[in-house]
Amino acid sequence: MPDTPHTAHRRRPAPLLTAQQRDTLAAALPVLHHQCRWSVDKIANETGWDPRTVRRFLREQTTTPVRGAMASGLRLTVKQRRELARRYENGATVNTLAAEYDCTWMRMWDTLIAAGVTPRAKRGTGLGRYTGTDRVLLRANVVILSHEGATPQTIAERCEIAATTVTNLLDEAGYPRRGAQQAQRQALDVAQHAPCDTSP
């Protein structure tokens, strides 16, 4: 359905994303659409993408793995890893380093862990620092990790935010809590294994 003047006015402009950021956000779309019950229009309003773009990404995600979205650490030399570890230990954030290497924060985090860094202590929730596109990307990363089975504590450590922030972002996205997810899976399992009713 084409945009009306009203919906066109509400939709935020499409953000300028790197290829890795776009892939990360696209990877979260199926989870937001199917589990969080976000409509195509809601996703379009949040991301600034045209609804046709959202539908295309949703189709692609059902058959094509996202390039590098959940990849392991970067392939770097020992010297490069040490330099990254040094910069992180001197205060550089994972997001800053990921932007420089044009990779997702998840991939940069795996690289830093492989380099032997010690995660920094979290300073409050820090959610107020994330607005606009940064908040959309952070929420997408949190949703992806939760969908992969990571606990809020694990997600908090990888994102360098508090566990309560993770919970707030999942609630913000409408992602079902772990107990609700288990109930959904059990109901689906029962439905799949229930005997067929062949009575007239």
C-alpha positions as CSV (number, residue, x, y, z in Angstrom):
1,M,0.0,0.0,0.0
2,P,1.5,3.4,-1.0
3,D,2.3,5.9,1.7
4,T,-0.4,8.4,2.5
5,P,0.8,11.9,3.4
6,H,0.2,11.0,7.0
7,T,2.3,7.9,7.1
8,A,5.0,9.4,5.0
9,H,5.3,12.2,7.5
10,R,5.6,9.9,10.4
11,R,8.3,7.6,8.9
12,R,11.8,8.6,10.0
13,P,14.3,9.1,7.2
14,A,16.3,6.0,6.3
15,P,19.6,6.0,8.3
16,L,23.0,5.8,6.6
17,L,24.2,2.4,7.6
18,T,27.4,0.4,6.8
19,A,26.9,-2.9,5.1
20,Q,27.5,-4.7,8.4
21,Q,24.9,-2.6,10.2
22,R,22.4,-3.1,7.5
23,D,22.9,-6.8,7.6
24,T,22.6,-6.9,11.4
25,L,19.3,-5.0,11.3
26,A,18.0,-7.1,8.4
27,A,18.8,-10.3,10.5
28,A,16.6,-9.1,13.3
29,L,13.6,-8.4,11.0
30,P,12.2,-12.0,11.0
31,V,12.3,-12.1,14.8
32,L,10.7,-8.7,15.2
33,H,8.0,-9.6,12.6
34,H,7.1,-13.1,13.7
35,Q,7.9,-13.2,17.5
36,C,7.5,-9.6,18.5
37,R,4.5,-9.2,16.2
38,W,5.8,-6.1,14.5
39,S,3.9,-5.3,11.3
40,V,5.7,-4.4,8.1
41,D,4.6,-0.7,8.6
42,K,5.9,-0.6,12.2
43,I,9.3,-2.0,11.0
44,A,9.3,0.6,8.2
45,N,8.5,3.4,10.6
46,E,11.3,2.3,13.0
47,T,14.0,1.7,10.4
48,G,13.1,4.4,7.9
49,W,13.1,1.8,5.2
50,D,10.3,1.6,2.5
51,P,7.8,-1.2,3.2
52,R,8.8,-2.8,0.0
53,T,12.4,-2.9,1.2
54,V,11.3,-4.5,4.5
55,R,9.3,-7.2,2.7
56,R,12.3,-7.9,0.4
57,F,14.6,-8.3,3.5
58,L,12.1,-10.6,5.2
59,R,11.9,-12.8,2.1
60,E,15.7,-12.9,1.8
61,Q,16.1,-13.8,5.5
62,T,14.0,-16.9,5.1
63,T,16.4,-18.5,2.6
64,T,19.7,-16.6,2.7
65,P,22.0,-16.4,5.7
66,V,23.1,-12.9,6.7
67,R,26.6,-12.0,5.5
68,G,28.8,-11.8,8.5
69,A,26.0,-10.9,10.9
70,M,26.9,-13.6,13.4
71,A,30.4,-14.3,12.2
72,S,33.2,-15.1,14.6
73,G,36.2,-12.8,15.2
74,L,38.0,-10.9,12.6
75,R,41.0,-12.5,10.9
76,L,43.8,-10.4,12.2
77,T,47.5,-10.8,12.9
78,V,48.7,-11.3,16.5
79,K,50.0,-7.7,16.4
80,Q,46.7,-6.3,15.2
81,R,44.8,-8.2,18.0
82,R,47.2,-6.9,20.6
83,E,46.7,-3.3,19.3
84,L,42.9,-3.8,19.5
85,A,43.2,-5.1,23.0
86,R,45.5,-2.2,24.0
87,R,43.0,0.3,22.7
88,Y,40.1,-1.3,24.4
89,E,41.9,-1.4,27.7
90,N,42.7,2.3,27.3
91,G,39.0,3.1,27.0
92,A,38.0,2.6,23.4
93,T,34.5,1.2,23.1
94,V,33.5,-1.9,21.2
95,N,31.2,0.2,19.0
96,T,34.0,2.6,18.1
97,L,36.4,-0.2,17.1
98,A,33.6,-2.0,15.2
99,A,32.9,1.2,13.2
100,E,36.5,1.6,12.3
101,Y,36.7,-2.0,11.0
102,D,33.2,-1.8,9.4
103,C,32.0,-4.9,11.3
104,T,29.3,-5.6,13.8
105,W,29.9,-5.1,17.5
106,M,29.3,-8.8,18.0
107,R,32.2,-9.7,15.6
108,M,34.5,-7.1,17.2
109,W,33.6,-8.4,20.7
110,D,34.5,-12.0,19.7
111,T,37.8,-10.6,18.3
112,L,38.6,-8.8,21.6
113,I,37.7,-11.9,23.7
114,A,40.1,-13.9,21.5
115,A,42.7,-11.3,22.1
116,G,42.3,-11.9,25.9
117,V,40.7,-8.6,27.0
118,T,38.9,-8.4,30.4
119,P,35.4,-6.9,30.0
120,R,35.0,-3.5,31.6
121,A,32.6,-3.1,34.5
122,K,29.3,-1.6,33.4
123,R,28.4,1.9,34.5
124,G,24.6,2.0,35.0
125,T,22.1,1.2,32.3
126,G,23.6,3.6,29.7
127,L,20.4,3.3,27.6
128,G,20.1,7.1,27.5
129,R,23.2,7.2,25.4
130,Y,21.4,5.3,22.6
131,T,18.9,7.3,20.5
132,G,17.7,7.2,16.9
133,T,19.7,4.7,14.7
134,D,22.0,3.7,17.5
135,R,19.1,2.6,19.6
136,V,17.5,0.7,16.7
137,L,20.7,-1.2,16.0
138,L,21.3,-1.9,19.7
139,R,17.8,-3.3,20.1
140,A,18.3,-5.4,16.9
141,N,21.5,-6.9,18.3
142,V,19.9,-7.7,21.6
143,V,16.9,-9.3,19.9
144,I,19.2,-11.4,17.7
145,L,21.3,-12.6,20.6
146,S,18.2,-13.4,22.7
147,H,16.8,-15.4,19.8
148,E,20.0,-17.3,19.6
149,G,19.6,-18.3,23.2
150,A,21.9,-15.9,25.0
151,T,20.8,-14.9,28.6
152,P,20.3,-11.2,29.5
153,Q,23.6,-11.4,31.5
154,T,25.5,-12.7,28.5
155,I,24.0,-10.1,26.2
156,A,24.8,-7.4,28.8
157,E,28.5,-8.4,28.9
158,R,28.8,-8.5,25.1
159,C,27.0,-5.2,24.6
160,E,28.7,-3.4,27.6
161,I,25.3,-2.5,29.1
162,A,23.5,-3.5,32.2
163,A,21.3,-6.6,32.3
164,T,18.3,-4.4,33.1
165,T,18.9,-2.5,29.9
166,V,18.8,-5.7,28.0
167,T,15.4,-6.6,29.6
168,N,14.1,-3.1,28.9
169,L,15.1,-3.3,25.2
170,L,13.5,-6.8,24.8
171,D,10.3,-5.4,26.4
172,E,10.5,-2.4,24.1
173,A,10.7,-4.7,21.1
174,G,7.9,-6.8,22.5
175,Y,10.1,-9.9,22.5
176,P,8.5,-12.7,24.7
177,R,10.1,-13.4,28.0
178,R,11.9,-16.8,28.3
179,G,9.0,-18.4,30.2
180,A,6.6,-17.3,27.4
181,Q,8.9,-18.6,24.8
182,Q,9.0,-22.0,26.4
183,A,5.2,-22.1,26.6
184,Q,5.0,-21.2,22.9
185,R,7.5,-24.0,22.0
186,Q,5.6,-26.5,24.2
187,A,2.3,-25.6,22.6
188,L,3.8,-25.9,19.2
189,D,5.3,-29.3,20.0
190,V,2.0,-30.6,21.3
191,A,0.2,-29.3,18.2
192,Q,2.8,-31.0,15.9
193,H,2.6,-34.3,17.7
194,A,-1.2,-34.4,18.4
195,P,-3.1,-37.2,16.6
196,C,-5.1,-36.1,13.6
197,D,-8.8,-36.0,14.0
198,T,-10.2,-38.1,11.1
199,S,-13.7,-38.3,12.4
200,P,-16.4,-37.1,10.0
